[in-house]
Amino acid sequence: MKITGRHLVITSALRHHIESRFERLVRYEVKLTHLEVILGVSKLQHSAEVVCAMQGRRIQAKASTREMYATIDQLVDRLGTQIRKHKERLAEHKEPVKRSVRKVLRQATRKEEEEIEVVRPARAVLTLEDAKRQLDPLPGSLVVFTALSSGKLQILQRLDRDRVVLIDP
């Protein structure tokens, strides 16, 4: 850890405070490299900046208050927030719902090769009346939904202009 002061002398108490606050980042279980803390004073504003690398990615945080110790605390909190967000992005390996709505799977049958498109629409929790309102007026249109009253998967299909069928699989 490199601590630099701009228009400021780094005292041992200030250095100890910085090191003790940065020890809190150990709980995120990441290795911070090239850690550089820059402290500065301009009139009545105390500013702090940290630049480091985490898993090859550059992270930077800045904070400014009227007191140096509060500025350091705020700086460590901001850096911790960035580390936590980065770890959450790595943990969220599932596809978002919008992307998984439509997946194309290609299967080759033994007799002849034909492409089969599998569509998995998002199922909304609706009442029967809401599902009727979402149904297109074209014959053959479908609405796949989970019934609000029973929690069961149901399909609403329009046969022709005046007839609608509820399919309960």
DRENDO-1510 file (C-alpha; in Angstrom, 1 decimal, always signed):
<recs>
REC; n; res; u; v; w
REC; 1; MET; +0.0; +0.0; +0.0 .
REC; 2; LYS; +1.4; +3.4; -1.1 .
REC; 3; ILE; +0.1; +6.4; +0.8 .
REC; 4; THR; +0.8; +9.8; -0.7 .
REC; 5; GLY; +0.0; +13.3; +0.7 .
REC; 6; ARG; -0.6; +16.4; -1.3 .
REC; 7; HIS; -0.1; +19.5; +0.8 .
REC; 8; LEU; -0.3; +17.2; +3.8 .
REC; 9; VAL; +2.1; +15.3; +6.0 .
REC; 10; ILE; +1.1; +11.7; +6.6 .
REC; 11; THR; +1.4; +11.1; +10.3 .
REC; 12; SER; +1.7; +7.6; +11.9 .
REC; 13; ALA; -1.8; +8.0; +13.3 .
REC; 14; LEU; -3.2; +8.8; +9.9 .
REC; 15; ARG; -1.3; +5.9; +8.3 .
REC; 16; HIS; -2.6; +3.5; +11.1 .
REC; 17; HIS; -6.2; +4.7; +10.5 .
REC; 18; ILE; -5.9; +4.1; +6.8 .
REC; 19; GLU; -4.5; +0.6; +7.2 .
REC; 20; SER; -7.1; -0.4; +9.8 .
REC; 21; ARG; -9.9; +0.8; +7.5 .
REC; 22; PHE; -8.6; -1.0; +4.5 .
REC; 23; GLU; -8.3; -4.2; +6.6 .
REC; 24; ARG; -12.1; -4.3; +6.5 .
REC; 25; LEU; -12.0; -5.1; +2.8 .
REC; 26; VAL; -10.5; -8.5; +3.6 .
REC; 27; ARG; -14.0; -9.8; +4.2 .
REC; 28; TYR; -14.7; -9.6; +0.4 .
REC; 29; GLU; -12.1; -12.2; -0.2 .
REC; 30; VAL; -10.5; -10.5; -3.1 .
REC; 31; LYS; -6.9; -9.6; -3.7 .
REC; 32; LEU; -6.3; -5.9; -4.2 .
REC; 33; THR; -3.0; -5.1; -6.0 .
REC; 34; HIS; -1.2; -1.8; -6.7 .
REC; 35; LEU; -3.1; -0.1; -3.9 .
REC; 36; GLU; -2.3; +3.6; -3.9 .
REC; 37; VAL; -4.0; +6.1; -1.5 .
REC; 38; ILE; -3.7; +9.8; -2.3 .
REC; 39; LEU; -4.7; +12.3; +0.4 .
REC; 40; GLY; -5.0; +16.0; -0.1 .
REC; 41; VAL; -6.1; +19.3; +1.5 .
REC; 42; SER; -7.4; +22.3; -0.3 .
REC; 43; LYS; -8.6; +25.1; +1.9 .
REC; 44; LEU; -11.2; +23.4; +4.1 .
REC; 45; GLN; -11.8; +20.4; +2.0 .
REC; 46; HIS; -10.0; +17.1; +2.7 .
REC; 47; SER; -10.0; +14.8; -0.3 .
REC; 48; ALA; -8.9; +11.2; -0.7 .
REC; 49; GLU; -8.5; +9.0; -3.7 .
REC; 50; VAL; -7.7; +5.3; -4.0 .
REC; 51; VAL; -6.5; +3.5; -7.2 .
REC; 52; CYS; -6.0; -0.2; -7.2 .
REC; 53; ALA; -6.3; -3.3; -9.3 .
REC; 54; MET; -8.6; -6.3; -8.6 .
REC; 55; GLN; -8.3; -9.4; -10.8 .
REC; 56; GLY; -6.7; -7.3; -13.6 .
REC; 57; ARG; -9.5; -4.7; -13.4 .
REC; 58; ARG; -8.7; -1.1; -12.4 .
REC; 59; ILE; -10.8; +0.3; -9.6 .
REC; 60; GLN; -10.9; +3.9; -8.5 .
REC; 61; ALA; -12.8; +5.8; -5.7 .
REC; 62; LYS; -12.8; +9.4; -4.5 .
REC; 63; ALA; -14.2; +11.1; -1.4 .
REC; 64; SER; -14.2; +14.6; +0.0 .
REC; 65; THR; -15.4; +16.0; +3.3 .
REC; 66; ARG; -14.4; +18.6; +5.9 .
REC; 67; GLU; -12.5; +16.1; +8.0 .
REC; 68; MET; -9.7; +13.7; +6.9 .
REC; 69; TYR; -10.8; +10.7; +9.0 .
REC; 70; ALA; -14.4; +10.9; +7.8 .
REC; 71; THR; -13.1; +11.2; +4.2 .
REC; 72; ILE; -11.0; +8.0; +4.6 .
REC; 73; ASP; -14.0; +6.1; +6.1 .
REC; 74; GLN; -16.2; +7.3; +3.2 .
REC; 75; LEU; -13.5; +6.3; +0.7 .
REC; 76; VAL; -13.3; +2.7; +2.1 .
REC; 77; ASP; -17.1; +2.4; +2.0 .
REC; 78; ARG; -17.1; +3.5; -1.7 .
REC; 79; LEU; -14.4; +1.1; -2.6 .
REC; 80; GLY; -16.2; -1.7; -0.7 .
REC; 81; THR; -19.4; -0.9; -2.7 .
REC; 82; GLN; -17.5; -1.3; -6.0 .
REC; 83; ILE; -15.9; -4.6; -4.9 .
REC; 84; ARG; -19.3; -6.0; -3.7 .
REC; 85; LYS; -21.0; -5.0; -7.1 .
REC; 86; HIS; -18.2; -6.7; -9.0 .
REC; 87; LYS; -18.6; -9.9; -7.0 .
REC; 88; GLU; -22.3; -9.8; -7.5 .
REC; 89; ARG; -21.9; -9.5; -11.2 .
REC; 90; LEU; -19.7; -12.6; -11.2 .
REC; 91; ALA; -22.2; -14.5; -9.1 .
REC; 92; GLU; -25.1; -13.7; -11.3 .
REC; 93; HIS; -24.3; -16.3; -13.9 .
REC; 94; LYS; -28.0; -17.0; -14.7 .
REC; 95; GLU; -29.4; -15.5; -17.9 .
REC; 96; PRO; -31.8; -12.6; -17.4 .
REC; 97; VAL; -35.5; -13.6; -18.0 .
REC; 98; LYS; -35.7; -11.5; -21.2 .
REC; 99; ARG; -33.0; -13.4; -22.9 .
REC; 100; SER; -34.2; -16.8; -21.8 .
REC; 101; VAL; -37.7; -16.2; -23.2 .
REC; 102; ARG; -36.8; -17.4; -26.6 .
REC; 103; LYS; -34.2; -20.0; -27.1 .
REC; 104; VAL; -33.6; -21.8; -30.3 .
REC; 105; LEU; -32.8; -25.5; -30.1 .
REC; 106; ARG; -31.9; -27.4; -33.1 .
REC; 107; GLN; -32.5; -31.1; -33.1 .
REC; 108; ALA; -31.9; -33.5; -36.0 .
REC; 109; THR; -34.4; -36.3; -36.3 .
REC; 110; ARG; -33.2; -39.7; -37.4 .
REC; 111; LYS; -35.3; -39.9; -40.6 .
REC; 112; GLU; -34.7; -36.4; -41.9 .
REC; 113; GLU; -33.0; -33.3; -40.7 .
REC; 114; GLU; -35.4; -30.5; -39.8 .
REC; 115; GLU; -35.0; -27.6; -37.5 .
REC; 116; ILE; -37.3; -27.3; -34.5 .
REC; 117; GLU; -37.7; -24.0; -32.9 .
REC; 118; VAL; -38.6; -24.2; -29.2 .
REC; 119; VAL; -40.1; -21.0; -27.7 .
REC; 120; ARG; -40.4; -20.6; -24.0 .
REC; 121; PRO; -42.5; -17.6; -23.4 .
REC; 122; ALA; -42.4; -15.8; -20.0 .
REC; 123; ARG; -45.3; -16.9; -17.9 .
REC; 124; ALA; -47.1; -14.0; -16.1 .
REC; 125; VAL; -49.3; -14.5; -13.1 .
REC; 126; LEU; -52.7; -13.2; -14.4 .
REC; 127; THR; -56.4; -13.5; -13.8 .
REC; 128; LEU; -58.5; -15.1; -16.5 .
REC; 129; GLU; -59.9; -11.6; -17.5 .
REC; 130; ASP; -56.4; -10.1; -17.8 .
REC; 131; ALA; -55.3; -13.0; -19.9 .
REC; 132; LYS; -58.3; -12.5; -22.2 .
REC; 133; ARG; -57.4; -8.9; -22.6 .
REC; 134; GLN; -53.8; -9.8; -23.6 .
REC; 135; LEU; -55.0; -12.3; -26.2 .
REC; 136; ASP; -54.6; -11.2; -29.8 .
REC; 137; PRO; -57.8; -11.0; -31.9 .
REC; 138; LEU; -56.2; -13.3; -34.6 .
REC; 139; PRO; -57.3; -16.9; -34.7 .
REC; 140; GLY; -54.7; -19.3; -33.3 .
REC; 141; SER; -53.1; -16.8; -30.9 .
REC; 142; LEU; -52.1; -18.1; -27.4 .
REC; 143; VAL; -51.4; -16.6; -24.0 .
REC; 144; VAL; -49.5; -18.8; -21.5 .
REC; 145; PHE; -50.0; -17.7; -17.9 .
REC; 146; THR; -50.1; -18.9; -14.4 .
REC; 147; ALA; -53.6; -18.5; -12.9 .
REC; 148; LEU; -53.7; -16.0; -10.0 .
REC; 149; SER; -56.5; -18.0; -8.2 .
REC; 150; SER; -55.0; -21.5; -8.5 .
REC; 151; GLY; -51.3; -21.0; -9.2 .
REC; 152; LYS; -51.6; -23.5; -12.1 .
REC; 153; LEU; -50.2; -23.1; -15.6 .
REC; 154; GLN; -52.9; -22.4; -18.1 .
REC; 155; ILE; -53.1; -21.6; -21.8 .
REC; 156; LEU; -55.7; -19.4; -23.4 .
REC; 157; GLN; -56.2; -20.0; -27.2 .
REC; 158; ARG; -58.4; -18.1; -29.6 .
REC; 159; LEU; -60.1; -20.5; -32.1 .
REC; 160; ASP; -61.9; -17.9; -34.1 .
REC; 161; ARG; -63.2; -14.4; -33.7 .
REC; 162; ASP; -65.8; -15.2; -31.1 .
REC; 163; ARG; -64.5; -18.4; -29.5 .
REC; 164; VAL; -61.8; -18.7; -26.8 .
REC; 165; VAL; -60.7; -22.0; -25.2 .
REC; 166; LEU; -58.9; -22.4; -21.9 .
REC; 167; ILE; -56.4; -25.3; -21.9 .
REC; 168; ASP; -55.6; -26.7; -18.5 .
REC; 169; PRO; -52.6; -29.0; -19.0 .
</recs>
